[in-house]
Amino acid sequence: MRHRARLTLTTLALIAGTAFAPQAQASGFQLREQSPLSLGNAFAGISAGGGDLTSLYFNPAVMTQYDGVQFTFGGTYVGLSAKINNASGSRTSDLTSLGFNVAPVTGAALSPISGGSSHPNAAISAILPEFNIMYSPTQDLRVGLSVNVPFGLATEYNASWVGRYHALKTDLKTIDIAPSLAYRVSKEFSFGVAFIARRADAELTNGVDYGTALALKVGSGLAAAGLSPVAAPGGNSPVANVAMGAPNAAFGIPGFATPGAWDGAAGLKGGGWGYGFKVGATYQPSQDLRFGLAYNSAMTMTLKGDASFQFPATMPATDLGALNAAGLKNGRGSADLSLPATASLGFDWKTSPTFTLQGEVARTTWSKFKELRVKFDTGAPDSVTDESWKDSTFISLGGTWKTNTPWTFRAGLAFDTSAVDDNHRTPRIPDNDRKWVSVGLSYTLSKKATIDVGYSRLFIADGKMNLSAAGPNQTRGNLTGTILAEINLFGAGFRYNF
């Protein structure tokens, strides 16, 4: 009975980890596209007040730069392309530690994982809305509200591609609702604070190699019994003289435990709320120079929803029963999702009556995201995945040219470092270091109304995948390949003051 209990825990941890481990990779895709106006100069100087009320998302203190009642609304189209080249997958030497030096039943060497080595664009483009409004109760007090999309990602891969055990569908949607206050303490200093209520909804699916999971269950059972099987002459693994294709009542093992023989799928769909805050300050030593400093707090969200497992229709009832008994069945699941804090510093310097130079630097604490832990209500143990992300830095420099006509022009450059390295990059996040080239313009319709448009092209370095089948990755296998990604951003907005 002890051996059977240990078999159950081992199998469950392996397959549960396969099903849900990459979840937080989707929430790591941070979105800066909160301002169509500032998109035109690569968000340079946004923390100091980027030119309109959309900078409220980054620093609530900027509201004191505006009077009366003002609002903005608009959106940014994110055109994302993510293609896979030269991908390959294989089952690993992790099986040899359990006595499987060769494939069960056939005696052939462990074969590569089947499937296409390339994949067309798996990314799904989207439009990110933004809305901001501000009211001035007194000369120095401002009350505001912003609605934005801070994180999001959508990718979908073919069910037959070689990396299917790592990712099929990823769909993360978030929305922030943030009431804000700002107060002008003096001519030079203003301070602001905002409360954040964040809603997140996610759907994640991937393929599952149930055949490898069952084979690992057999090997775990033998190890638990103190047996150390080795490859027999001719290449076949005797597995303590038990044929892998037949039931093994001694260990409670069903038959057909053959890697790659039983492909299925698993998924998690759920959502939840999280709460945080923003604080910020602006300092204006002269009429032509202004600095802004802001902090957006870290947040932990608990996403709850439905966990589902799909098994091959031809899987024997004994195998299916063993997996269900191990807790691999439809039920409820949850995951604690840790989102990072971001600190930013910007400046806005009017160097002449027609030109303003702007700059921005931001640091995001992704290093706090060390693991993802998924819990199940079906009796499964927690699934823990090593993420080991690193802090990321965003730096931009831009300029704004105002003319004697209704037109204003902008341009900017930026560099944005990735939070993942080659050993932790998965197909769910087609991300790497990015270089921004941005242009934009505004047209003043009247003293009260203005239209803003912006465009940015993000050049993304080719991302290498070098995922190792260790720990909960055992049933996924190794995955290597190259992700070719690029992003085009188009933003448009309308602002009005009463």
C-alpha positions in Angstrom: 0.0 0.0 0.0 2.9 2.4 0.7 4.3 1.6 -2.7 1.0 2.3 -4.4 0.6 5.6 -2.5 4.0 6.7 -3.6 3.2 5.7 -7.2 0.1 7.8 -7.1 1.9 10.9 -5.8 4.7 10.6 -8.3 2.4 10.2 -11.3 0.1 13.0 -10.2 2.9 15.5 -9.6 4.4 14.7 -13.1 1.2 15.1 -15.1 -0.2 18.0 -13.1 3.0 19.8 -13.6 2.8 19.1 -17.3 -0.7 20.5 -17.5 -0.4 23.8 -15.7 3.2 24.7 -15.0 3.7 27.5 -17.6 0.6 29.5 -16.4 2.4 32.5 -15.0 4.6 32.8 -18.1 1.5 34.3 -19.8 1.0 36.9 -17.0 4.7 37.9 -17.4 4.0 39.6 -20.7 3.8 43.2 -19.4 2.1 45.8 -21.5 3.2 49.4 -21.6 0.8 50.4 -24.4 -1.4 52.6 -22.1 -1.0 56.0 -24.0 -1.5 56.5 -27.8 0.1 59.9 -27.4 3.2 58.6 -25.6 3.5 55.7 -28.0 4.8 58.3 -30.5 7.9 59.0 -28.5 8.5 55.5 -27.0 7.0 56.5 -23.7 9.9 58.9 -22.9 9.1 61.1 -19.9 5.8 59.4 -19.2 6.4 59.4 -15.5 6.9 63.2 -15.5 3.7 63.8 -17.4 3.9 62.6 -21.0 1.8 65.4 -22.6 -1.8 64.4 -21.6 -3.8 62.7 -19.0 -2.9 59.1 -20.2 0.2 59.5 -18.1 -2.1 59.0 -15.1 -1.6 55.2 -15.5 2.1 55.6 -14.8 2.1 58.4 -12.1 -1.0 59.7 -10.4 0.8 62.9 -9.4 0.8 64.2 -13.0 -2.9 65.2 -12.6 -1.9 68.5 -11.0 -0.6 69.6 -14.4 -4.2 69.9 -15.7 -7.2 71.9 -14.7 -10.9 71.5 -14.7 -12.5 68.3 -16.0 -10.5 66.3 -18.6 -10.9 62.9 -20.1 -9.1 60.7 -22.7 -10.1 57.5 -24.4 -8.5 55.4 -27.1 -6.8 52.2 -27.9 -3.6 50.5 -29.2 -3.6 47.7 -31.7 -0.9 45.2 -30.9 0.2 43.3 -34.0 2.3 40.4 -32.7 4.0 37.8 -34.8 5.7 34.7 -33.2 7.0 31.9 -35.4 8.9 28.8 -34.4 11.9 27.5 -36.4 14.1 24.4 -36.0 12.2 23.0 -33.1 12.9 19.5 -31.8 11.8 17.5 -28.8 12.9 14.3 -27.2 12.3 12.2 -24.2 15.2 12.4 -21.8 17.7 10.5 -19.6 15.4 11.2 -16.7 13.8 7.9 -17.6 17.1 6.1 -17.2 17.2 7.0 -13.5 14.1 4.9 -13.2 15.6 2.0 -15.2 14.4 2.9 -18.7 17.6 3.0 -20.8 15.5 2.0 -23.9 11.9 2.4 -24.8 9.6 -0.2 -23.2 8.0 -2.9 -25.3 9.8 -2.2 -28.5 13.4 -2.2 -27.2 14.2 0.7 -29.6 16.2 3.7 -28.4 14.0 6.5 -27.0 12.7 8.3 -30.1 12.4 12.0 -30.6 9.0 13.5 -30.0 7.0 13.6 -33.2 5.5 16.7 -34.7 6.3 19.7 -36.9 9.7 21.4 -36.3 8.3 24.8 -37.5 5.1 26.7 -36.8 3.5 29.7 -38.5 2.5 32.7 -36.5 1.0 31.5 -33.3 0.4 35.0 -31.8 -3.1 36.5 -31.7 -3.2 40.3 -32.2 -5.4 42.4 -29.9 -6.6 46.0 -29.2 -5.9 47.4 -25.8 -8.3 50.1 -24.6 -7.6 53.0 -22.3 -9.8 55.5 -20.5 -8.9 58.3 -18.1 -10.9 61.1 -16.4 -10.0 63.8 -13.9 -11.9 66.4 -11.9 -10.5 69.4 -10.0 -12.4 70.0 -6.7 -10.0 72.7 -5.6 -7.1 74.6 -7.1 -4.6 72.0 -5.8 -6.6 68.8 -5.4 -7.3 66.4 -8.3 -9.5 63.3 -8.3 -9.2 60.8 -11.2 -10.0 57.4 -12.5 -8.2 55.2 -15.1 -9.1 52.0 -16.8 -6.3 50.1 -18.5 -5.0 46.7 -19.6 -1.6 46.1 -17.8 -0.9 42.4 -18.7 -2.0 40.2 -21.6 -1.0 37.5 -24.1 -2.7 35.3 -26.6 -1.0 32.5 -28.5 -2.3 29.3 -30.0 -0.4 26.4 -31.6 -1.4 23.4 -33.7 -2.2 20.3 -31.7 0.4 18.2 -33.6 3.5 20.5 -33.3 6.6 19.1 -31.6 6.2 21.4 -28.6 2.6 20.6 -27.8 3.4 19.2 -24.4 4.7 22.7 -23.4 2.0 24.9 -24.9 -1.1 24.8 -27.1 -3.3 27.7 -26.1 -2.5 30.7 -23.9 -5.1 33.4 -23.3 -4.6 36.0 -20.5 -6.8 39.1 -20.2 -6.4 41.6 -17.4 -8.1 45.0 -16.6 -7.1 47.6 -14.0 -9.6 50.0 -12.4 -7.7 52.7 -10.5 -9.3 55.6 -8.7 -6.6 58.3 -8.0 -5.9 61.4 -5.9 -3.2 64.0 -6.4 -2.3 67.2 -4.5 -0.1 70.1 -5.3 1.9 70.8 -2.1 3.8 73.7 -3.5 4.7 75.3 -6.8 7.4 72.7 -7.2 6.0 69.5 -5.6 3.0 67.4 -6.3 2.1 63.9 -4.8 -0.3 61.3 -5.9 -1.7 57.9 -4.9 -4.0 55.4 -6.6 -5.8 52.2 -5.5 -5.7 49.3 -8.1 -8.4 46.7 -8.5 -7.3 44.2 -11.1 -9.3 41.4 -12.7 -7.5 38.6 -14.5 -9.0 35.8 -16.7 -6.9 33.0 -18.1 -7.2 29.9 -20.3 -4.3 27.6 -20.7 -4.0 24.3 -22.5 -1.3 21.9 -23.6 -0.8 18.4 -24.8 0.0 15.6 -22.3 2.0 12.5 -23.0 0.1 10.1 -20.8 2.1 7.1 -22.1 5.3 8.6 -20.6 3.5 9.4 -17.4 2.4 5.8 -17.1 5.9 4.5 -17.9 7.3 6.8 -15.2 4.7 5.4 -12.8 6.0 1.9 -13.5 9.6 2.9 -12.9 8.7 4.7 -9.7 7.0 1.6 -8.4 10.1 -0.5 -9.0 12.3 2.0 -7.3 9.9 2.2 -4.4 10.2 -1.6 -4.1 14.0 -1.4 -4.1 14.5 -2.9 -7.5 17.1 -1.6 -10.0 16.3 -2.9 -13.5 18.9 -2.7 -16.2 18.9 -3.1 -20.0 18.8 -6.8 -20.9 20.7 -8.3 -23.8 19.1 -7.2 -27.1 18.3 -3.8 -25.7 15.0 -4.6 -23.9 14.5 -3.5 -20.4 13.2 -6.4 -18.3 11.7 -4.2 -15.7 12.1 -6.9 -13.1 10.7 -9.4 -15.6 7.4 -7.6 -15.9 6.2 -6.9 -19.5 5.3 -3.2 -19.9 2.4 -4.1 -22.1 0.6 -6.1 -19.5 -1.0 -5.3 -16.2 1.2 -5.6 -13.1 -1.0 -6.2 -10.1 2.0 -6.3 -7.7 2.4 -2.6 -8.2 -1.1 -1.6 -9.1 0.1 -0.8 -12.6 -2.1 -1.0 -15.7 -0.7 -2.0 -19.1 0.4 0.0 -22.1 2.8 2.2 -20.3 4.5 3.3 -23.5 6.0 6.8 -24.0 4.2 8.6 -26.9 1.5 6.0 -27.1 -1.3 8.0 -25.5 -1.5 11.7 -26.4 -4.1 13.7 -24.6 -4.5 17.3 -23.3 -5.1 19.3 -20.2 -6.2 22.8 -19.4 -7.1 25.4 -16.8 -9.7 28.2 -17.2 -10.3 30.6 -14.4 -10.0 34.1 -13.0 -9.7 36.2 -9.9 -9.2 39.6 -8.4 -6.0 41.3 -7.0 -5.4 44.6 -5.3 -2.5 47.0 -5.2 -1.5 50.7 -5.2 0.5 53.3 -7.0 2.3 56.3 -5.5 4.1 59.1 -7.3 5.6 62.5 -7.2 6.6 65.3 -9.6 9.2 68.0 -9.0 9.3 71.1 -11.2 12.3 73.2 -10.4 11.6 75.6 -13.3 8.9 76.3 -15.8 10.8 74.3 -18.4 12.0 71.3 -16.5 10.0 68.6 -14.6 10.9 65.3 -13.1 8.5 62.4 -12.2 9.1 59.4 -9.9 6.5 56.6 -9.5 6.1 53.2 -8.0 3.5 50.6 -9.0 3.2 47.9 -6.3 3.6 44.2 -6.7 0.5 42.1 -6.5 -0.4 38.5 -5.8 -3.6 37.2 -7.4 -5.3 33.9 -6.8 -6.9 32.5 -10.0 -9.6 29.9 -9.4 -11.3 27.9 -12.1 -11.9 24.6 -13.8 -9.2 22.0 -14.4 -9.9 19.6 -17.2 -8.1 16.5 -18.6 -8.7 15.0 -22.0 -7.7 11.3 -22.6 -7.5 9.3 -25.8 -10.7 7.6 -26.7 -8.9 4.3 -27.1 -7.1 4.3 -23.8 -7.8 1.1 -21.9 -10.1 1.4 -18.9 -7.4 0.2 -16.5 -5.1 3.0 -17.5 -7.8 5.6 -17.4 -8.9 4.4 -14.0 -5.4 4.6 -12.6 -5.0 8.2 -13.8 -8.4 9.2 -12.4 -7.6 7.5 -9.1 -4.4 9.5 -9.0 -6.5 12.7 -9.1 -6.2 13.3 -12.8 -9.8 14.1 -13.4 -12.0 17.2 -14.0 -12.4 19.4 -11.0 -11.4 22.7 -9.5 -7.9 24.2 -9.5 -6.2 27.4 -8.4 -2.9 29.2 -8.8 -1.2 32.0 -6.9 0.1 34.5 -9.5 2.8 36.9 -8.3 3.0 40.1 -10.5 6.0 42.4 -10.1 6.5 45.9 -8.9 7.7 48.7 -11.2 9.6 51.8 -10.3 10.0 54.5 -12.9 11.8 57.9 -13.3 11.2 60.4 -16.1 12.1 63.9 -17.1 10.5 66.5 -19.4 12.8 69.4 -20.5 11.5 72.2 -22.8 14.8 73.1 -24.4 13.2 75.7 -26.7 9.8 77.2 -27.4 9.2 74.5 -30.1 11.1 71.4 -28.8 10.9 69.3 -25.7 13.4 66.5 -24.8 12.1 63.6 -22.7 13.6 60.5 -21.1 12.4 57.5 -19.0 13.9 54.6 -17.1 11.8 51.9 -15.4 12.8 48.8 -13.5 10.4 45.8 -13.0 11.1 43.3 -10.3 10.4 40.1 -12.2 13.1 38.4 -10.0 10.4 38.0 -7.3 8.7 35.5 -9.6 10.6 32.4 -8.6 8.0 29.7 -9.0 4.4 28.9 -9.9 2.4 26.7 -7.6 -0.8 25.2 -8.7 -3.2 23.5 -6.3 -6.1 21.0 -7.1 -9.2 20.0 -5.2 -9.0 16.4 -6.5 -6.4 15.3 -4.0 -3.4 16.1 -6.2 -0.3 17.4 -4.6 0.8 21.0 -5.5 2.5 21.4 -8.9 5.6 23.6 -8.5 7.5 25.0 -11.5 10.8 26.8 -11.3 10.5 30.1 -13.2 13.7 32.0 -12.0 13.0 35.1 -13.9 15.2 38.2 -13.7 14.5 41.9 -13.3 13.9 43.9 -16.5 14.9 47.4 -17.5 13.2 49.9 -19.9 15.1 53.0 -21.1 13.7 55.5 -23.6 14.6 58.9 -25.1 12.4 61.0 -27.2 11.4 64.4 -28.4 8.3 66.5 -29.1 8.1 69.3 -31.7 5.3 71.9 -31.5 4.6 74.1 -34.5 2.6 77.2 -35.1 0.0 75.0 -36.8 -2.5 72.5 -35.2 0.1 69.8 -35.6 2.6 68.4 -33.0 5.2 65.7 -33.9 7.0 63.1 -31.8 9.7 60.5 -32.2 11.6 58.3 -29.8 13.9 55.3 -29.3 13.8 52.7 -26.5 15.5 49.5 -25.3 13.6 46.9 -23.2 15.3 43.9 -21.6 13.5 40.5 -21.3 12.8 38.8 -18.0 13.5 35.3 -19.3 16.6 33.5 -20.5 17.1 30.6 -22.9 16.7 28.0 -20.2 13.3 29.4 -19.1 11.8 30.7 -22.3 8.7 28.8 -23.3 6.5 28.9 -26.5 3.9 30.7 -24.3 5.9 33.9 -24.2 7.6 34.8 -27.5 9.8 37.4 -25.7 13.3 38.6 -25.8 15.2 42.0 -25.6 13.4 44.6 -27.7 14.5 47.8 -29.5 11.8 50.4 -30.1 11.5 52.9 -32.9 8.5 55.3 -32.5 6.8 58.2 -34.3 3.6 60.0 -33.6 1.6 63.2 -34.1 -1.3 65.2 -32.6 -3.9 67.4 -34.3 -5.7 70.1 -32.3 -9.3 70.3 -33.4 -10.1 73.1 -31.0 -9.0 74.6 -27.6 -10.8 71.7 -26.0 -10.3 68.7 -28.3 -7.2 66.9 -29.7 -6.6 63.7 -31.6 -3.4 61.7 -31.0 -1.9 58.9 -33.0 1.3 56.9 -32.5 3.2 54.0 -34.1 6.1 51.9 -32.7 8.0 49.0 -34.3 9.6 46.7 -31.8 12.6 44.7 -33.1 12.9 41.6 -31.0 16.1 39.5 -30.8 15.6 35.8 -31.9 14.7 33.9 -28.7 16.3 30.5 -28.1 14.4 27.8 -26.3 16.5 25.3 -24.4 14.0 23.6 -22.1 15.1 20.5 -20.1 12.9 17.7 -19.1 13.6 17.8 -15.4 11.2 17.7 -12.4 7.7 18.4 -13.6 8.9 18.7 -17.2 9.6 14.9 -17.3 6.5 14.2 -19.3 7.0 17.2 -21.6 10.4 16.2 -22.7 13.3 18.4 -23.9 12.4 21.3 -26.3 14.8 23.4 -28.3 14.2 25.8 -31.1 14.1 29.5 -32.1 11.3 32.0 -31.7 11.2 34.7 -34.3 9.0 37.5 -33.0 8.1 41.1 -34.0 5.6 43.6 -32.8 3.9 46.6 -34.5 1.9 49.0 -32.4 -0.7 51.4 -33.7 -2.4 53.8 -31.2 -5.1 56.4 -31.5 -6.8 58.5 -28.8 -9.1 61.5 -28.2 -8.8 64.0 -25.4 -11.2 66.7 -24.3 -11.2 69.2 -21.5 -14.3 71.0 -20.2 
